Amino acid sequence: MEVLKPIGLSVLDAFRKRNQKELRKLDDVLIKKAAKDFSKSLLEFAVITYVLSKITSKPRFLAKERKKEITNVEDSLKSAVDLLDIGEEALIIAAFKKVENAIFALEKTDRRFMVDLVSKGKLKAAATLYAQGISLGLSSEMTGMEKQDILEYAGRTMMFDRVKEERTIMERVKSARRLIGG
């Protein structure tokens, strides 16, 4: 996971600077890496990065009265990033869950949507994985999202049109072998 440390530091820096575009670019890098490596922690990190980009795009979340919650998100993100070089996936996932909880607390101060930001991020990640050639079942399993929800989201957003890098059959076979340990 030490390879992720520079990306983690970039995510933290981009969030501190409220740089939505940079966070979206980093989300793309992480989701591609998660699809390639079938990594739950990378997927969690991609979801968080996407959600952070959404937060930076909403002025109401960045208002003075939300400073405490934003600081809590930032602090929990820093703690998670500090763990990236340790490489202990269970600890990293637990740290990302703390970031998600901080995001839930921020969002709780101004609920406007039927679906919370983290769930929306997981749905987007699942649809992106599916569009990149990961099976619908595995995309659902990795993210915890329902298959039907993934299909509906992918169809509504034209997700397949945006995925530029297609995976060859050999790449898919290699990924499947890696997944089943063969």
C-alpha positions as CSV (number, residue, x, y, z in Angstrom):
1,M,0.0,0.0,0.0
2,E,3.0,2.3,0.3
3,V,2.5,3.0,-3.5
4,L,-0.8,4.6,-2.4
5,K,0.8,7.0,0.0
6,P,1.6,9.7,-2.6
7,I,-2.0,9.4,-4.0
8,G,-3.4,9.6,-0.5
9,L,-1.3,12.7,0.2
10,S,-2.6,14.2,-3.1
11,V,-6.2,13.5,-2.1
12,L,-5.6,15.1,1.3
13,D,-4.0,18.2,-0.3
14,A,-6.7,18.5,-2.9
15,F,-9.4,18.3,-0.3
16,R,-7.6,20.9,1.9
17,K,-7.4,23.2,-1.2
18,R,-11.1,22.4,-2.1
19,N,-9.9,21.4,-5.5
20,Q,-12.8,19.4,-7.0
21,K,-11.2,18.8,-10.4
22,E,-8.1,17.3,-8.8
23,L,-10.2,15.1,-6.5
24,R,-12.2,13.8,-9.6
25,K,-8.9,13.0,-11.4
26,L,-7.6,11.1,-8.3
27,D,-10.9,9.3,-8.1
28,D,-10.5,8.1,-11.6
29,V,-6.9,6.8,-10.9
30,L,-8.1,5.0,-7.8
31,I,-11.2,3.4,-9.4
32,K,-9.0,2.1,-12.3
33,K,-6.5,0.7,-9.8
34,A,-9.3,-0.9,-7.7
35,A,-10.7,-2.6,-10.8
36,K,-7.2,-3.8,-11.8
37,D,-6.3,-5.1,-8.4
38,F,-9.7,-6.2,-7.1
39,S,-8.9,-4.3,-3.9
40,K,-11.6,-3.4,-1.4
41,S,-9.5,-0.8,0.3
42,L,-8.7,0.9,-3.0
43,L,-12.4,0.9,-3.8
44,E,-13.2,2.4,-0.5
45,F,-10.6,5.1,-1.1
46,A,-12.0,5.8,-4.6
47,V,-15.5,6.2,-3.1
48,I,-14.3,8.6,-0.4
49,T,-12.3,10.6,-3.0
50,Y,-15.5,11.0,-5.1
51,V,-17.5,12.0,-2.1
52,L,-14.9,14.6,-1.1
53,S,-15.2,16.0,-4.7
54,K,-18.9,16.3,-4.2
55,I,-18.5,18.0,-0.9
56,T,-16.1,20.6,-2.3
57,S,-18.7,21.3,-5.0
58,K,-21.4,22.2,-2.5
59,P,-20.9,25.6,-0.9
60,R,-23.4,24.8,1.9
61,F,-21.0,22.1,3.2
62,L,-18.1,24.5,3.2
63,A,-20.0,27.3,5.1
64,K,-18.6,28.6,8.4
65,E,-21.2,26.8,10.4
66,R,-20.0,23.5,9.1
67,K,-16.3,24.2,10.0
68,K,-16.2,21.7,12.8
69,E,-17.6,18.9,10.7
70,I,-15.3,19.7,7.7
71,T,-12.3,19.7,10.1
72,N,-13.4,16.3,11.4
73,V,-13.6,14.9,7.8
74,E,-10.1,16.3,7.1
75,D,-8.7,14.9,10.4
76,S,-10.1,11.5,9.8
77,L,-8.8,11.5,6.2
78,K,-5.4,12.5,7.4
79,S,-5.4,9.5,9.9
80,A,-6.4,7.2,7.0
81,V,-3.7,8.5,4.7
82,D,-1.1,8.0,7.5
83,L,-2.0,4.3,7.6
84,L,-1.5,3.8,3.8
85,D,2.2,3.0,4.1
86,I,1.5,0.3,6.8
87,G,-0.3,-1.9,4.3
88,E,-2.7,-3.5,6.7
89,E,-5.9,-3.6,4.7
90,A,-8.2,-4.2,7.6
91,L,-6.8,-1.2,9.5
92,I,-7.0,0.9,6.3
93,I,-10.6,-0.1,5.7
94,A,-11.5,0.7,9.3
95,A,-9.9,4.2,8.9
96,F,-11.9,4.8,5.7
97,K,-15.0,3.9,7.7
98,K,-14.1,6.6,10.1
99,V,-13.9,9.1,7.2
100,E,-17.3,7.9,6.0
101,N,-18.7,8.5,9.5
102,A,-17.3,12.0,9.5
103,I,-18.9,12.6,6.1
104,F,-22.3,11.2,7.5
105,A,-22.0,13.7,10.4
106,L,-21.4,16.6,8.0
107,E,-24.2,15.5,5.7
108,K,-26.6,15.2,8.7
109,T,-26.3,18.9,9.3
110,D,-28.0,19.6,5.9
111,R,-30.0,16.6,4.6
112,R,-31.3,17.3,1.1
113,F,-31.1,14.0,-0.8
114,M,-32.9,10.7,-0.6
115,V,-29.5,8.9,-0.9
116,D,-26.5,9.8,1.2
117,L,-23.3,10.9,-0.6
118,V,-21.4,7.7,0.4
119,S,-24.1,5.4,-1.1
120,K,-24.1,7.5,-4.2
121,G,-20.3,7.2,-4.4
122,K,-20.5,3.4,-4.0
123,L,-23.2,3.2,-6.7
124,K,-21.0,5.3,-9.1
125,A,-18.0,3.1,-8.3
126,A,-20.0,-0.1,-8.9
127,A,-21.2,1.2,-12.2
128,T,-17.7,2.3,-13.2
129,L,-16.3,-1.2,-12.3
130,Y,-19.0,-2.8,-14.3
131,A,-18.4,-0.5,-17.3
132,Q,-14.7,-1.4,-17.1
133,G,-15.4,-5.1,-17.5
134,I,-15.8,-6.3,-14.0
135,S,-18.9,-8.6,-13.8
136,L,-22.1,-7.2,-12.5
137,G,-22.1,-9.7,-9.6
138,L,-18.5,-8.8,-8.5
139,S,-19.2,-5.1,-8.9
140,S,-22.2,-5.6,-6.6
141,E,-20.2,-7.7,-4.1
142,M,-17.3,-5.3,-3.9
143,T,-19.4,-2.3,-3.3
144,G,-22.4,-3.7,-1.5
145,M,-24.8,-2.2,-4.0
146,E,-27.8,-4.0,-5.6
147,K,-27.3,-5.3,-9.1
148,Q,-30.5,-3.6,-10.3
149,D,-29.4,-0.3,-8.9
150,I,-26.0,-0.6,-10.7
151,L,-27.7,-1.3,-14.0
152,E,-30.2,1.6,-13.6
153,Y,-27.4,4.0,-12.7
154,A,-25.2,2.9,-15.5
155,G,-28.0,3.2,-18.0
156,R,-29.2,6.6,-16.7
157,T,-25.7,8.1,-16.7
158,M,-24.4,6.5,-20.0
159,M,-21.5,5.2,-17.9
160,F,-20.3,2.9,-20.7
161,D,-19.8,5.8,-23.1
162,R,-17.4,7.5,-20.6
163,V,-15.1,4.6,-20.0
164,K,-12.3,5.0,-22.5
165,E,-10.0,2.1,-21.6
166,E,-11.5,-1.2,-22.5
167,R,-10.1,-4.4,-21.1
168,T,-9.1,-7.2,-23.5
169,I,-10.3,-10.8,-23.0
170,M,-6.7,-11.7,-21.8
171,E,-6.7,-8.9,-19.2
172,R,-10.1,-10.2,-18.0
173,V,-8.9,-13.8,-17.8
174,K,-5.7,-12.7,-15.9
175,S,-7.9,-10.6,-13.4
176,A,-10.2,-13.6,-12.9
177,R,-7.3,-15.9,-12.2
178,R,-5.8,-13.4,-9.8
179,L,-9.2,-13.2,-8.0
180,I,-9.6,-16.9,-7.6
181,G,-6.0,-17.4,-6.7
182,G,-5.0,-19.3,-9.8
